[in-house]
Amino acid sequence: MPVPDVTAGNTAKAAGTPAWARKSTLVLLVAALALAVFGTTTQTWITVSLDPDQVGQAGSAQTALQVQGSKAATTVTALALVALAGGLAAAIAGRIARWIITAIIVLASAGIVAAAATVLADPLSAAQGSIAAATGVTGSSAEVGVTAFPAIAVVVGVLLALGALLIIPAGRYWKSRTKYDARTTGSAPAAGPVDEIDSWDRLSRGDDPT
């Protein structure tokens, strides 16, 4: 019975990998989008014009308040870090684990979009914590303005979910990463282009990619 040429199959598979399905491309895409969401939370999301009477009660000369995204929507920061960790983990995960990781990133993205959209819908409520800290008064009414960063977080959150969903079809082109996914053992390493992630995985298995 003829033995299938696994090496040749892997070579053809690597050579036929579309650019969008390359592991390094998708991992970098998800990581960049997650970092972009995280970056928006370091910027001002809400500007608040405080009531001078309330500011006087607090004994402060500050009448304008800038609320960062990390304070207006605290969950966005945490969810962005979850998505970042998930994207990096997908690089070394097996087939089943990639499905789980993709679900986690999509859920994190949905949470990011929901939290940022809530700020856009009701910025005064989102700023109440910062207003109370500045004036010592809770439930205050004030003039608020919203910057572009919550909307940017919504857009990037949607793109992050779409990028995560690409992991599933792209995973068909990725070589097996664990002994549980491998169809054969002791076969020669696949020929073709090898990216940095492939080299690292082969080193972790004791192979010398050079």
Secondary structure, 3 states (H helix, E strand, C coil): CCCCCHHHHHHHHHHCCCHHHCHHHHHHHHHHHHHHHHHHCCCEEEEEECCHHHHHHCCCCCCEEEEEHHHHCHHHHHHHHHHHHHHHHHCCCCHHHHHHHHHHHHHHHHHHHHHHHHHHHCHHHHHHHHHHHHHCCCCCCCEEEECCHHHHHHHHHHHHHHHHHCHHHHHHHCCCCCCCCCCCCCCCCCCCCCCHHHHHHHHHCCCCCC
